[in-house]
Amino acid sequence: MQQPTMNGAQALIETLAQGGVELCLANPGTSEMHLVQALDQTPAMRSVLTLFEGVCTGAADGYGRMMGKPAATLLHLGPGLANGIANLHNARKAATPLINIVGNHPQYHMGYDAPLTSDIDILARNFSAWTKSCSTAQTLAQDGAEAISASLRANPGSLGQIATLIMGADAAWEQSLGPVASNPIPARARVNQTQVDTVAQLLAKGEKSVLLLERHALQPAALEAAARIRQKTGCRLITGTFPARIDGGPGAVQVERMPYFPEQILSTLEGTRHLVLVGAQAPASFFAYQNLSGRPIPDECSTITLARIEEDAIDALEQLADALDATHVEILRFEKQTLEYKSGPLNTRSISQVIAACLPQGAIVSTDSGGGNAAYPACQFAAPHSWLSLTGGSIGQGGPAATGAALACPDRPVLALLGDGGAAYTIQCLWTQARENLNVTTVIYANRSYNILNVEYARLGVTDVGSTAASLFDIGNPEIDWVAMAKSMGVPGATATTTEELDRLLRASFAETGPFLIQAQC
């Protein structure tokens, strides 16, 4: 009797599913049809369609931040991958586990220079910690297992945890050897005891010190240990400006957040003698400015690393707490407060106050704008929540990341806070939210401008903005009707012009299932 056969695509998808990859965000084309067929035959992996590759990659980022394991994307050749790169840049900076599967022509077809032929490898190297582009049907499943391992392996610096598997169509359609078992999950290296002792001695001096916490050091267990160290030594706890994910709100460890502009960072660190990096890199200003240092650290401040980005920050902080005898101390936590707002028109401040007053328990907040991030401080006294920031500065992340977070955590309310400029990049995410009936409430700060550019222009000392510059920052001509656009994609919505209207719409949205959009006129 002839034994049943399995092509490379089926072996790959079954390997990924058996390895814990439960979601594929897809925008496929002809070169990926065998993978689509394999997804159809593998119910263990959920398949979700997006209308734009930037939504694919941004949603995979949001999913990975919430789940701590990768989703897969399915992208169509080089142009499809290129459409998703902006949010892959953000995911790299967030160190999000993520697997890209990018279809490609068979090798024998490459010489014809067909219309979609491109150098996919060179695109992938910009954001991938691991790439593979020479798979055959016999190796494809094992390459999938290696991609899972690569996405779960913490890497130095800003290499991130993105694996990109570039799959020729012949590797998908030819006969394979079947799925393979997963590799062991990579473990983080422990820090050297000597390094722990060195940092302990510095902190024990009582000089003004800061623990700068990022990535693995923002896990709840790491923050608990850091809080004990603070109570014992008087050091400050600060996150980076845009942490990939931090769980906050009443009951969470109190931690400060680094401001945005370099002079603000210098002011925050003024008088600091020791800056201790825990899963973090030394601060760098977002952009270079004339007559300002791009490394905003006070001259008298020394920098020392407790745990590198790829090392076990939880273990390092727990070791440090033990070395300082900080095991039984009171931890400073955020406390619930009664939050109120004034009646009246909407602006960034009043929107923040209303959001904090309405924030539901367990919310996931995804931001893509300065306005949205302004709500962060007030929300720490509102309700327990998870906060996802714009890590790499490439706008168009907030809506897709919220979509992925809702796919990861369907029982939690998700709130996307978007500037109208960033929302226009990836508004197609609303269509996927409607198709999958996701619990995402989107608030668009409709100020009809690229507002941050107005701020940056003023920092150059320009007080008289000319007509050309003004036109390049203005997105109000023609004015976008976000509610009508959302309706066309299957998402109901409404406009709020006052704090009372915003409050009512937010509470109504949180009380219902499915997506909703609020155009906040400010």
C-alpha positions in Angstrom: 0.0 0.0 0.0 1.3 3.4 -0.9 2.2 5.6 2.1 0.5 9.0 2.4 2.7 11.9 1.5 3.0 15.3 2.9 4.4 18.4 1.1 6.8 20.8 2.7 4.2 23.4 3.4 2.1 21.0 5.5 5.2 19.7 7.4 6.1 23.3 8.2 2.7 24.4 9.5 2.3 21.2 11.6 5.8 21.7 13.0 4.9 25.3 13.9 1.6 24.3 15.5 3.1 21.5 17.5 5.8 24.0 18.7 3.2 26.3 20.2 2.6 28.7 17.3 -1.1 29.1 17.4 -1.8 32.2 15.2 -0.9 33.1 11.6 -1.6 36.6 10.5 -1.8 36.4 6.7 -1.8 38.5 3.5 -0.9 35.7 1.1 -0.3 35.6 -2.7 0.3 33.0 -5.4 3.7 31.8 -4.0 2.1 31.0 -0.7 -0.9 29.0 -1.9 0.4 25.7 -0.6 0.9 27.2 2.8 -2.7 28.5 2.7 -3.8 24.9 1.9 -1.7 23.7 4.8 -3.4 26.2 7.2 -6.8 24.9 6.0 -5.7 21.5 7.1 -4.3 22.5 10.5 -7.1 23.6 12.8 -4.6 23.9 15.7 -3.3 27.2 14.1 -5.8 30.0 13.8 -5.5 32.0 10.5 -6.5 35.7 10.4 -6.6 37.8 7.3 -5.4 41.4 7.2 -5.7 43.8 4.3 -2.2 45.2 4.6 1.1 43.7 5.6 1.8 46.5 8.1 -1.3 45.3 10.0 0.0 41.7 9.8 3.3 42.5 11.3 2.0 45.1 13.9 -0.6 42.6 15.1 2.0 39.9 15.4 4.0 42.3 17.5 1.0 43.0 19.8 0.3 39.3 20.1 3.9 38.5 21.0 4.2 41.2 23.6 1.1 39.8 25.4 1.8 36.1 25.0 5.5 36.0 25.3 5.6 33.6 22.3 5.5 34.1 18.5 2.7 34.4 16.1 3.5 33.8 12.4 3.0 36.2 9.6 2.5 35.0 6.0 3.7 37.6 3.5 3.9 37.7 -0.3 7.5 37.9 -1.6 9.7 41.0 -1.2 7.1 43.7 -1.8 4.8 42.1 0.8 7.6 42.0 3.3 8.5 45.5 2.5 5.0 46.7 3.3 5.4 45.2 6.8 8.9 46.4 7.6 7.9 49.6 9.6 6.1 47.6 12.2 8.8 44.9 12.1 11.2 47.7 13.0 9.0 48.4 16.1 8.8 44.7 17.0 12.6 44.4 16.8 13.1 47.3 19.2 10.5 45.7 21.5 12.4 42.4 21.4 9.0 40.7 20.4 9.1 37.0 19.5 7.8 36.8 15.9 8.2 34.5 12.9 7.8 35.8 9.3 7.1 33.3 6.5 7.8 35.0 3.3 7.0 33.2 0.0 9.5 33.4 -2.9 10.0 32.1 -6.4 11.7 28.7 -6.8 15.4 29.1 -7.5 15.0 28.1 -11.1 12.6 30.9 -11.7 14.8 33.6 -10.2 16.9 34.0 -13.4 13.8 35.2 -15.3 13.6 38.4 -13.3 9.8 38.1 -13.0 7.9 41.2 -11.9 7.9 40.4 -8.2 11.5 39.2 -8.0 13.6 41.0 -5.4 16.4 40.4 -2.9 14.3 39.4 0.1 17.4 38.5 2.2 18.7 42.0 2.2 15.3 43.3 3.3 15.0 40.7 6.1 18.4 41.4 7.5 17.3 44.9 8.6 15.2 43.6 11.4 15.7 39.8 11.7 17.9 38.1 14.3 17.7 34.9 12.2 17.0 34.3 8.5 16.9 31.3 6.3 16.4 31.3 2.5 17.7 28.1 1.2 15.1 25.6 2.5 14.1 22.5 0.6 11.0 20.4 1.1 13.2 18.0 3.2 14.6 20.8 5.5 11.6 23.1 5.7 10.0 21.6 8.8 13.3 21.6 10.7 13.9 25.2 9.6 10.5 26.0 11.1 11.6 24.5 14.4 14.8 26.5 14.2 12.7 29.7 13.6 10.7 29.0 16.8 13.9 28.6 18.8 15.4 31.8 17.3 12.2 33.8 18.1 12.4 32.7 21.7 16.2 33.4 22.2 17.1 36.7 23.7 19.8 38.5 21.8 22.3 41.3 22.6 21.6 44.9 22.0 18.7 45.7 19.6 19.0 42.6 17.5 15.5 41.6 18.7 13.8 38.2 18.4 12.4 38.1 14.9 13.0 35.0 12.7 12.3 35.3 9.0 11.9 32.1 6.9 12.1 32.9 3.2 10.4 29.9 1.5 10.7 29.1 -2.2 7.5 27.8 -3.7 9.1 24.5 -4.6 10.0 23.8 -1.0 6.3 24.1 -0.2 4.9 21.9 -2.9 7.5 19.1 -3.1 7.3 16.0 -0.9 8.7 16.3 2.6 9.8 14.0 5.4 7.0 15.2 7.6 6.9 17.5 10.7 9.7 17.5 13.3 9.8 17.9 17.1 10.5 21.3 18.7 13.9 22.2 20.1 14.3 22.9 23.8 13.3 26.5 24.8 16.4 28.7 25.0 17.3 29.9 28.5 18.7 33.3 29.4 22.2 33.3 30.8 22.6 34.2 34.5 24.6 37.2 35.4 28.0 36.8 37.1 28.0 37.0 40.9 30.9 39.4 40.7 28.8 41.9 38.8 26.0 41.6 41.3 28.4 42.3 44.2 29.9 45.3 42.4 26.5 46.9 41.9 25.5 46.0 45.5 28.6 47.8 46.8 27.7 50.9 44.7 24.1 51.1 45.9 25.1 50.5 49.5 27.1 53.7 49.5 23.8 55.6 49.5 24.8 57.9 46.6 22.0 59.0 44.3 21.4 56.1 41.9 18.9 55.0 39.3 18.0 51.5 38.1 17.1 51.8 34.4 14.7 48.9 33.7 13.7 47.6 30.3 12.5 44.4 28.5 13.0 41.4 30.8 13.5 43.7 33.8 9.9 44.9 33.4 8.5 41.5 34.1 6.4 41.7 37.3 8.8 39.5 39.2 11.7 41.7 38.2 9.8 44.8 39.3 9.0 43.3 42.7 12.8 42.6 43.3 13.7 46.1 42.1 11.1 47.6 44.4 12.7 45.9 47.4 16.1 47.2 46.3 14.7 50.7 46.1 13.3 50.5 49.6 16.6 49.3 51.0 18.9 51.7 49.2 16.8 54.7 48.2 17.6 54.3 44.5 15.1 55.3 41.8 13.3 53.0 39.4 12.9 54.3 35.9 11.8 52.7 32.6 12.7 53.8 29.1 10.6 56.4 27.4 8.6 53.7 25.4 8.6 50.4 27.2 7.4 47.5 25.0 5.1 46.3 27.7 4.6 47.2 31.4 1.8 46.1 33.7 0.7 49.0 35.8 -2.1 50.5 37.8 -3.2 50.1 41.5 -1.2 47.3 43.2 1.7 47.5 40.7 5.2 48.6 41.7 5.6 52.3 41.4 8.1 53.1 38.7 9.0 56.3 36.9 9.1 56.7 33.1 11.9 58.5 31.2 10.7 61.6 29.4 11.1 62.2 25.7 13.3 65.2 25.0 17.1 65.0 25.9 17.0 68.1 28.1 14.1 66.5 30.0 16.1 63.3 30.5 19.1 65.3 31.7 16.9 67.1 34.2 15.4 63.8 35.4 18.9 62.4 35.9 20.4 65.5 37.4 22.6 64.7 40.4 22.6 61.0 39.7 25.9 59.4 40.5 25.3 55.9 39.2 23.0 54.7 36.4 22.6 50.9 36.6 21.4 49.3 33.4 19.1 46.3 33.9 18.0 44.8 30.5 18.5 48.3 29.1 20.8 50.3 27.0 22.1 53.7 28.0 19.7 56.5 27.1 19.9 58.0 23.7 17.9 61.0 22.4 15.3 60.1 19.8 16.9 62.6 17.4 20.0 64.6 17.2 19.8 68.3 18.0 22.4 71.0 17.6 24.3 71.8 20.8 22.7 68.9 22.7 24.3 65.6 23.5 22.7 62.6 21.9 23.7 60.7 25.1 21.7 62.6 27.7 23.6 61.4 30.8 25.0 63.9 33.4 28.8 64.2 33.2 29.2 63.2 36.9 27.1 60.0 36.4 28.8 56.7 35.9 27.0 53.9 33.9 27.2 50.2 35.0 25.4 47.2 33.7 23.8 44.7 36.1 22.1 42.6 33.4 22.6 42.8 29.7 19.5 42.7 27.4 20.0 39.0 26.7 20.6 38.0 30.4 18.1 37.0 33.1 17.1 40.3 34.6 14.7 38.7 37.1 17.4 36.5 38.5 19.9 39.4 38.6 17.6 41.6 40.5 16.7 38.9 43.0 20.4 38.2 43.5 21.0 41.9 44.0 18.1 42.1 46.6 19.6 39.2 48.5 23.1 40.7 48.4 21.6 43.9 49.9 19.5 42.0 52.4 16.4 43.5 50.9 14.2 40.5 51.1 11.7 41.6 53.7 10.9 45.3 53.1 7.8 47.1 52.2 7.2 47.7 48.5 5.9 51.1 47.2 2.9 50.5 45.0 0.5 52.6 43.0 -2.8 53.1 44.9 -6.3 53.5 43.6 -7.5 57.1 43.5 -10.8 58.7 42.7 -10.2 60.3 39.3 -12.3 63.2 38.0 -12.4 65.5 35.0 -13.9 68.9 34.3 -16.7 69.4 31.9 -15.8 71.0 28.7 -14.1 70.6 25.3 -11.5 67.9 24.5 -7.8 68.4 24.5 -4.9 66.1 25.2 -5.1 66.7 29.0 -8.9 66.3 29.3 -8.9 63.2 27.1 -6.3 61.7 29.4 -8.4 62.5 32.5 -11.5 60.9 31.0 -9.6 57.8 29.9 -8.2 57.3 33.3 -11.7 57.8 34.9 -13.2 55.2 32.6 -10.4 52.6 32.3 -11.8 49.1 33.0 -10.1 46.5 35.0 -7.5 44.4 33.1 -7.4 46.7 30.1 -4.7 46.5 27.5 -3.7 50.0 26.2 -1.9 50.3 22.9 -0.6 53.8 22.0 0.7 55.3 18.8 0.8 59.0 19.6 2.1 61.6 22.1 -1.5 62.3 23.1 -2.1 58.7 23.9 1.1 58.4 26.0 0.0 61.5 28.0 -2.7 59.3 29.6 -0.1 57.0 31.0 0.6 58.7 34.4 -3.1 59.2 35.3 -3.9 55.6 34.4 -1.5 54.3 37.1 -4.1 55.3 39.7 -7.1 54.1 37.8 -7.2 50.3 37.3 -4.7 47.4 36.7 -3.7 47.3 33.1 -1.0 46.4 30.5 0.5 49.2 28.5 2.1 48.7 25.0 4.2 51.6 23.7 5.5 52.7 20.3 8.9 51.2 20.7 10.6 52.0 17.5 9.1 55.4 16.6 7.5 54.1 13.4 3.9 55.3 13.6 1.1 53.1 12.4 1.7 50.6 15.2 -1.0 51.3 17.7 -4.1 49.9 15.9 -2.4 46.7 14.6 -0.8 46.1 18.0 -4.2 46.5 19.7 -5.6 44.0 17.1 -2.9 41.4 18.0 -3.4 42.0 21.7 -7.1 41.4 21.4 -6.4 38.1 19.5 -4.0 37.1 22.3 -6.3 38.1 25.2 -10.0 37.9 24.0 -11.3 38.2 27.5 -9.6 41.6 28.2 -10.8 45.0 26.9 -8.3 46.6 24.6 -8.0 50.4 24.1 -6.1 51.9 21.2 -5.1 55.5 21.6 -4.1 56.8 18.1 -3.1 60.1 16.6 -4.9 60.8 13.4 -1.6 60.9 11.5 -0.5 57.5 12.7 -4.0 56.0 12.3 -4.0 56.9 8.6 -1.0 54.5 8.1 -2.7 51.3 9.1 -6.4 52.0 9.5 -7.1 48.7 7.7 -6.8 47.1 11.1 -10.4 48.0 11.7 -11.5 45.6 9.0 -9.8 42.7 10.8 -11.2 43.8 14.1 -14.7 43.7 12.6 -14.1 40.4 10.8 -12.9 38.7 14.1 -15.3 40.6 16.4 -12.4 41.8 18.6 -13.0 43.8 21.7 -11.0 46.9 20.7 -12.1 50.5 21.4 -10.1 52.9 19.2 -9.9 56.6 20.2 -8.5 58.8 17.5 -7.1 62.2 18.6 -8.5 64.2 15.7 -6.4 67.3 15.8 -6.0 67.2 12.0 -2.2 67.6 12.1 1.1 65.9 12.5 1.3 67.6 15.9 4.8 66.3 16.9 6.2 68.0 13.8 4.9 71.3 14.9 6.7 70.8 18.2 9.9 69.8 16.5 9.8 72.7 14.1 9.4 75.1 17.1 12.4 73.5 18.7 14.5 74.8 15.8 13.5 78.3 16.9 11.1 78.9 14.1 8.3 81.2 15.3 6.9 82.2 12.0 5.7 79.0 10.2 5.4 79.6 6.4 2.6 78.3 4.2 4.6 75.5 2.8 5.7 74.2 6.2 2.2 74.6 7.6 0.8 72.6 4.7 3.2 69.7 5.3 2.1 69.4 8.9 -1.6 69.8 8.2 -3.9 66.8 7.5 -7.2 68.6 7.8 -7.5 69.5 4.1 -9.5 67.5 3.2 -10.7 66.5 6.7 -11.0 62.7 7.4 -14.3 61.4 8.7 -13.0 58.6 10.8 -16.5 57.5 11.9 -17.6 57.0 8.3 -14.4 55.2 7.4 -14.8 52.9 10.4 -18.4 52.2 9.4 -17.3 51.3 5.8 -15.0 48.6 7.4 -17.8 47.2 9.7 -16.8 49.0 12.9 -19.5 51.3 14.5 -18.4 54.6 15.8 -19.2 58.1 17.0 -17.7 61.5 17.5 -17.0 63.1 20.9 -16.4 66.9 21.2 -16.8 67.1 25.0 -15.5 65.2 28.0 -19.0 64.1 28.9 -19.5 62.7 25.4 -16.2 60.9 25.5 -17.0 59.4 28.9 -20.4 58.1 27.7 -19.0 56.6 24.5 -16.1 54.9 26.3 -18.3 53.3 28.9 -20.8 52.1 26.4 -18.0 50.6 24.2 -16.4 48.8 27.2 -19.9 47.4 28.1 -20.4 45.8 24.6 -18.5 43.1 22.7 -16.8 43.9 19.4 -14.9 46.9 18.1 -15.9 50.5 18.3 -14.2 53.8 17.2 -14.4 57.2 18.8 -13.3 60.3 16.9 -12.2 62.7 19.7 -12.2 66.2 18.3 -9.4 68.1 19.9 
